[in-house]
């Protein structure tokens, strides 16, 4: 019996309906309770809850080995990971950060929160990542870094972005909130850039309830992140302004309990994603283009409708059956009321027509096919 099958059997034994009545765009993976309790027992034994405890160190080591990285900091959440990244690269306040308009709002909010200026670069239509060929036109004297997102786990054009960054002496930060488990040319996507961040939020394919990480190849930058995440001091040595981004032992416990299921989590999501593709292949819905050299993690299943009106009608039909996809990402971030608007026509158009279908461990084949049936009926009613 596979771990996932065993997990579903466990839920049925305790009289919990795995799919319940409502189907959301995602549901958090929870390990069998006894798996988690073994780690919680260790917390009760040590009485250590935070401050770089033994479970956190064990979890960081596990992540380093899995990703093939030397420097990794497990932190409270993915947003703080972005903020730490921005503040650990010696960038002056008020500098411009080139970024994507097509991402979760935290990508933009982190730039604003740290008192930098987001400059939006439009995206590539085929996989929604920042278009490197549009970057150089926006580089000015105040530009200091590029913050790009591996959207839905698809890889940014890391080689071209590095060429541009090296030419103009810019730092690179990758928001990798969606890319845990994705590999590019045999390496974890997290190995690219000056700093790469991760999110282990409950909505992600791998979760630590809340959580995130900063990854860097540079020892000096790693030391700076390690200092800033602990208020800027070690014991009585106060060295810089910092913040509290330390993760807890309970977050690490969830990560350690969930990690053994990772490969089967991805495998199941791949299986459901292929069902969606097969069932919807003869419609006019569009999907991201398959990327060469990418080992995909199946973190999301986005589809693009022909129009926003069509999307709204189909989502309404699904909602009537208590099925709740999400409009990722809407609106385009350059259209937020608290940023200076600059046109990004591709991002704006896609954001109005895109939705992500439910995709999570335990989603049944029959449910996926039911979702497709409702979608196809909605499309044919036009």
C-alpha positions as CSV (number, residue, x, y, z in Angstrom):
1,X,0.0,0.0,0.0
2,X,1.4,3.5,-0.9
3,X,1.7,6.2,1.7
4,X,-1.0,8.2,0.1
5,X,-3.4,5.2,0.1
6,X,-2.5,4.5,3.7
7,X,-3.1,8.1,4.5
8,X,-6.6,8.1,3.0
9,X,-7.4,4.8,4.7
10,X,-6.4,6.4,8.0
11,X,-8.8,9.2,7.4
12,X,-11.7,6.9,6.6
13,X,-11.0,4.9,9.8
14,X,-11.5,8.0,11.9
15,X,-14.7,8.7,10.1
16,X,-13.5,11.8,8.3
17,X,-14.6,12.2,4.7
18,X,-11.3,13.0,2.9
19,X,-13.0,15.0,0.2
20,X,-15.7,16.3,2.4
21,X,-18.6,18.2,0.8
22,X,-16.8,21.1,-0.7
23,X,-13.9,21.0,-3.2
24,X,-11.5,23.9,-2.7
25,X,-8.7,24.8,-5.0
26,X,-6.4,23.2,-2.5
27,X,-6.4,21.4,0.8
28,X,-3.4,21.0,3.1
29,X,-1.7,17.7,3.3
30,X,-1.6,16.3,6.8
31,X,0.4,13.3,7.7
32,X,-1.1,10.5,9.8
33,X,-1.3,11.8,13.3
34,X,1.1,9.3,14.7
35,X,3.8,10.5,12.3
36,X,3.5,14.0,13.7
37,X,3.1,12.9,17.3
38,X,6.5,11.2,17.3
39,X,8.1,14.6,16.6
40,X,5.8,16.4,19.1
41,X,6.9,14.0,21.7
42,X,10.5,15.1,21.2
43,X,9.4,18.7,21.7
44,X,7.8,17.8,25.0
45,X,11.0,16.0,26.0
46,X,13.4,18.9,25.2
47,X,11.0,21.8,26.2
48,X,12.5,23.7,23.3
49,X,9.9,25.5,21.2
50,X,11.9,28.0,19.1
51,X,15.3,29.7,18.8
52,X,16.9,27.3,16.4
53,X,15.9,24.1,18.2
54,X,17.0,20.6,17.4
55,X,14.0,19.8,15.1
56,X,14.5,22.9,13.1
57,X,18.2,22.1,12.6
58,X,17.2,18.6,11.6
59,X,14.7,19.9,9.1
60,X,17.1,22.4,7.6
61,X,19.6,19.6,7.1
62,X,17.0,17.5,5.4
63,X,16.1,20.4,3.0
64,X,19.7,21.1,2.2
65,X,20.3,17.5,1.3
66,X,17.1,17.3,-0.8
67,X,17.8,20.5,-2.7
68,X,21.6,20.2,-2.9
69,X,22.3,23.5,-1.3
70,X,24.8,24.6,1.4
71,X,23.1,27.6,2.9
72,X,19.4,27.4,3.8
73,X,17.4,29.3,6.5
74,X,14.0,27.9,7.5
75,X,11.9,30.9,8.5
76,X,8.4,31.8,9.7
77,X,6.8,32.3,6.3
78,X,7.5,32.9,2.6
79,X,6.8,36.7,2.9
80,X,9.4,37.2,5.6
81,X,11.8,35.1,3.4
82,X,11.3,37.7,0.6
83,X,11.8,40.6,3.0
84,X,14.9,39.1,4.5
85,X,16.2,38.5,0.9
86,X,15.7,42.2,0.0
87,X,17.3,43.4,3.2
88,X,20.3,41.1,3.0
89,X,21.7,42.3,-0.3
90,X,23.0,45.7,0.7
91,X,20.3,47.6,-1.4
92,X,19.7,51.2,-0.5
93,X,16.2,52.2,0.6
94,X,14.3,53.8,-2.2
95,X,16.0,51.7,-4.9
96,X,14.0,50.3,-7.8
97,X,13.4,46.5,-7.9
98,X,12.3,45.1,-11.3
99,X,9.6,42.6,-10.7
100,X,6.7,40.7,-12.2
101,X,3.1,41.9,-12.2
102,X,1.9,38.3,-12.3
103,X,2.4,36.7,-8.9
104,X,0.8,36.6,-5.5
105,X,0.6,40.0,-3.8
106,X,3.3,39.2,-1.3
107,X,5.9,39.5,-4.1
108,X,5.0,43.2,-4.6
109,X,4.1,43.9,-0.9
110,X,7.5,42.8,0.3
111,X,9.2,45.3,-2.0
112,X,6.9,48.1,-0.8
113,X,7.1,47.1,2.9
114,X,10.9,47.3,2.7
115,X,10.6,50.8,1.2
116,X,11.8,49.9,-2.3
117,X,10.1,50.8,-5.5
118,X,8.6,48.0,-7.7
119,X,9.0,48.5,-11.4
120,X,6.8,46.1,-13.3
121,X,8.0,44.1,-16.3
122,X,5.4,42.3,-18.4
123,X,5.4,38.5,-18.7
124,X,5.8,35.8,-21.3
125,X,2.4,34.5,-22.5
126,X,3.5,30.9,-22.7
127,X,4.3,30.3,-19.0
128,X,3.6,33.6,-17.2
129,X,7.1,34.3,-16.0
130,X,8.8,37.7,-16.4
131,X,9.9,38.4,-19.9
132,X,13.7,39.0,-19.8
133,X,13.7,40.8,-23.2
134,X,11.6,43.6,-21.7
135,X,13.9,44.0,-18.6
136,X,16.7,46.2,-20.1
137,X,14.3,48.9,-21.2
138,X,13.3,49.5,-17.6
139,X,16.7,49.6,-16.1
140,X,17.6,53.0,-14.7
141,X,20.1,54.6,-12.4
142,X,18.1,53.6,-9.3
143,X,17.6,49.9,-10.4
144,X,19.4,47.6,-8.0
145,X,17.8,44.2,-8.3
146,X,15.4,41.8,-10.2
147,X,12.8,39.9,-8.2
148,X,11.2,37.3,-10.5
149,X,8.7,34.5,-9.7
150,X,8.8,30.9,-10.9
151,X,5.1,31.1,-11.5
152,X,3.1,28.0,-10.7
153,X,6.5,26.1,-10.6
154,X,7.5,27.0,-14.1
155,X,11.1,28.2,-14.5
156,X,12.0,31.8,-15.3
157,X,14.6,32.2,-18.1
158,X,17.4,32.0,-15.5
159,X,20.2,32.1,-18.0
160,X,19.0,35.2,-19.8
161,X,18.2,37.0,-16.6
162,X,21.6,36.3,-15.2
163,X,23.2,37.7,-18.4
164,X,21.3,40.9,-18.0
165,X,21.9,41.1,-14.3
166,X,25.7,40.6,-14.7
167,X,25.8,43.2,-17.5
168,X,24.2,45.8,-15.3
169,X,25.5,44.7,-11.9
170,X,22.1,43.8,-10.6
171,X,21.2,41.4,-7.8
172,X,18.7,38.5,-8.5
173,X,16.1,37.3,-6.1
174,X,13.8,34.5,-7.2
175,X,10.4,34.1,-5.5
176,X,10.2,30.3,-5.5
177,X,7.0,30.0,-3.5
178,X,5.6,27.7,-6.1
179,X,8.7,25.8,-7.2
180,X,9.6,23.4,-4.4
181,X,10.1,20.0,-6.1
182,X,10.7,21.6,-9.6
183,X,14.1,21.0,-11.2
184,X,15.7,22.7,-14.1
185,X,18.5,21.0,-16.0
186,X,18.7,18.5,-13.2
187,X,19.1,21.0,-10.4
188,X,16.6,22.4,-8.0
189,X,15.2,25.8,-9.2
190,X,16.2,27.1,-5.8
191,X,19.9,27.1,-6.8
192,X,19.5,30.0,-9.1
193,X,19.9,33.7,-8.3
194,X,21.7,35.5,-5.5
195,X,18.9,34.5,-3.1
196,X,16.0,32.2,-3.8
197,X,13.0,31.9,-1.4
198,X,10.5,29.2,-0.7
199,X,7.1,29.1,0.9
200,X,5.8,26.1,2.9
201,X,2.4,27.7,3.6
202,X,-0.6,25.3,4.1
203,X,-1.8,25.9,0.6
204,X,1.5,24.7,-1.0
205,X,2.1,21.1,-2.1
206,X,4.6,20.7,0.8
207,X,3.7,22.5,4.0
208,X,5.0,23.3,7.5
209,X,1.6,24.9,8.4
210,X,3.3,28.3,7.9
211,X,6.9,28.5,6.8
212,X,9.4,29.6,4.2
213,X,13.1,29.5,3.4
214,X,16.0,31.6,2.1
215,X,18.6,29.9,0.0
216,X,21.9,31.4,-1.2
217,X,25.3,30.2,-2.5
218,X,27.1,33.1,-0.9
219,X,28.4,32.6,2.7
220,X,28.4,36.3,3.4
221,X,24.8,36.7,2.4
222,X,23.8,33.6,4.4
223,X,25.5,35.0,7.5
224,X,23.5,38.3,7.0
225,X,20.2,36.4,6.7
226,X,21.0,34.3,9.7
227,X,21.7,37.5,11.7
228,X,18.7,39.5,10.5
229,X,16.2,36.7,11.2
230,X,17.3,36.8,14.9
231,X,16.7,40.5,15.6
232,X,20.2,41.3,14.3
233,X,22.1,39.8,17.2
234,X,23.7,36.7,18.6
235,X,23.3,36.5,22.4
236,X,24.7,39.9,23.6
237,X,26.4,40.9,20.4
238,X,24.0,43.4,18.7
239,X,25.3,43.9,15.1
240,X,22.5,45.2,12.9
241,X,18.8,46.0,12.7
242,X,16.9,42.7,12.4
243,X,13.5,41.1,12.6
244,X,12.0,38.0,14.2
245,X,11.7,35.5,11.4
246,X,12.6,32.4,13.4
247,X,10.5,29.3,12.7
248,X,9.2,27.2,15.6
249,X,9.9,23.6,16.5
250,X,6.2,22.7,15.7
251,X,6.6,24.0,12.2
252,X,9.7,22.0,11.8
253,X,7.9,18.9,13.2
254,X,5.2,19.2,10.5
255,X,7.9,19.5,7.9
256,X,9.7,16.5,9.1
257,X,6.4,14.5,9.3
258,X,5.3,15.6,5.8
259,X,8.6,15.1,4.0
260,X,8.5,11.3,3.5
261,X,5.3,11.7,1.5
262,X,6.6,14.4,-0.9
263,X,7.3,12.2,-3.9
264,X,3.8,10.6,-3.7
265,X,2.2,14.0,-3.2
266,X,3.7,15.2,-6.4
267,X,2.9,11.9,-8.2
268,X,-0.8,12.1,-7.2
269,X,-1.0,15.8,-8.3
270,X,0.6,14.8,-11.6
271,X,-2.0,12.0,-12.0
272,X,-4.9,14.4,-11.4
273,X,-3.4,17.0,-13.7
274,X,-3.1,14.5,-16.6
275,X,-6.8,13.7,-16.1
276,X,-7.7,17.4,-16.4
277,X,-5.5,17.6,-19.6
278,X,-7.1,14.6,-21.1
279,X,-10.7,15.5,-20.3
280,X,-10.3,19.1,-21.5
281,X,-8.1,18.5,-24.5
282,X,-10.7,19.2,-27.1
283,X,-11.8,22.5,-25.7
284,X,-10.4,26.0,-26.5
285,X,-9.0,26.4,-23.0
286,X,-5.3,27.1,-23.0
287,X,-2.5,25.7,-20.8
288,X,1.0,26.8,-20.1
289,X,3.6,25.6,-22.6
290,X,5.8,22.6,-21.5
291,X,9.3,23.8,-20.8
292,X,12.4,22.0,-22.0
293,X,14.7,20.8,-19.2
294,X,12.1,21.3,-16.5
295,X,11.1,18.5,-14.1
296,X,7.7,20.0,-13.0
297,X,6.3,19.7,-9.6
298,X,2.6,20.0,-10.5
299,X,2.0,22.6,-7.9
300,X,-1.0,24.2,-9.7
301,X,-3.2,23.5,-12.7
302,X,-4.0,26.8,-14.4
303,X,-6.3,27.1,-17.4
304,X,-6.9,30.2,-19.6
305,X,-10.4,30.9,-20.8
306,X,-11.3,32.7,-24.0
307,X,-12.7,35.6,-22.1
308,X,-13.3,36.9,-18.6
309,X,-17.1,36.5,-19.1
310,X,-16.6,32.8,-20.0
311,X,-14.4,32.3,-16.9
312,X,-17.0,34.0,-14.6
313,X,-19.8,31.9,-15.9
314,X,-17.9,28.6,-15.5
315,X,-16.8,29.5,-12.0
316,X,-20.4,30.3,-11.1
317,X,-21.5,26.9,-12.4
318,X,-18.8,25.1,-10.4
319,X,-19.7,27.1,-7.3
320,X,-23.2,25.9,-7.5
321,X,-21.8,22.4,-7.1
322,X,-19.7,23.6,-4.2
323,X,-16.5,23.4,-6.2
324,X,-14.2,26.4,-5.8
325,X,-11.3,27.0,-8.2
326,X,-9.4,30.3,-7.7
327,X,-8.5,33.2,-10.0
328,X,-4.7,33.0,-9.6
329,X,-3.5,35.7,-10.1
330,X,-6.1,38.5,-10.2
331,X,-5.7,41.4,-10.5
332,X,-2.4,42.0,-12.2
333,X,-0.2,43.6,-9.6
334,X,0.6,46.6,-11.7
335,X,-3.2,47.5,-11.3
336,X,-3.2,47.6,-7.5
337,X,-4.5,50.9,-6.3
338,X,-1.5,51.5,-4.1
339,X,1.2,51.2,-6.8
340,X,2.0,53.5,-9.7
341,X,0.3,52.1,-12.7
342,X,2.4,51.1,-15.7
343,X,0.9,49.0,-18.5
344,X,1.6,45.3,-18.7
345,X,-0.9,44.2,-21.3
346,X,-0.1,40.5,-21.3
347,X,-0.2,40.1,-17.6
348,X,-3.4,42.2,-17.4
349,X,-5.2,40.1,-20.1
350,X,-4.1,36.7,-18.6
351,X,-5.0,37.7,-15.1
352,X,-8.6,38.4,-16.3
353,X,-9.0,35.0,-18.0
354,X,-7.0,32.5,-15.8
355,X,-8.1,30.2,-13.0
356,X,-6.5,27.3,-11.2
357,X,-8.4,24.1,-10.8
358,X,-8.5,22.1,-7.6
359,X,-5.4,20.1,-7.2
360,X,-4.3,18.4,-4.0
361,X,-3.4,15.1,-2.4
362,X,-6.5,13.0,-2.0
363,X,-8.6,14.7,-4.8
364,X,-10.4,11.8,-6.4
365,X,-10.4,10.9,-10.1
366,X,-14.2,11.1,-10.1
367,X,-14.2,14.6,-8.7
368,X,-11.7,15.8,-11.3
369,X,-13.8,14.3,-14.1
370,X,-16.9,15.9,-12.6
371,X,-15.1,19.3,-12.6
372,X,-14.2,18.8,-16.2
373,X,-17.8,17.9,-17.1
374,X,-19.1,21.0,-15.5
375,X,-16.5,23.1,-17.3
376,X,-17.3,21.6,-20.7
377,X,-21.0,22.1,-20.2
378,X,-20.4,25.7,-19.3
379,X,-18.3,26.2,-22.4
380,X,-20.9,24.6,-24.7
381,X,-23.7,26.8,-23.3
382,X,-22.1,29.9,-24.9
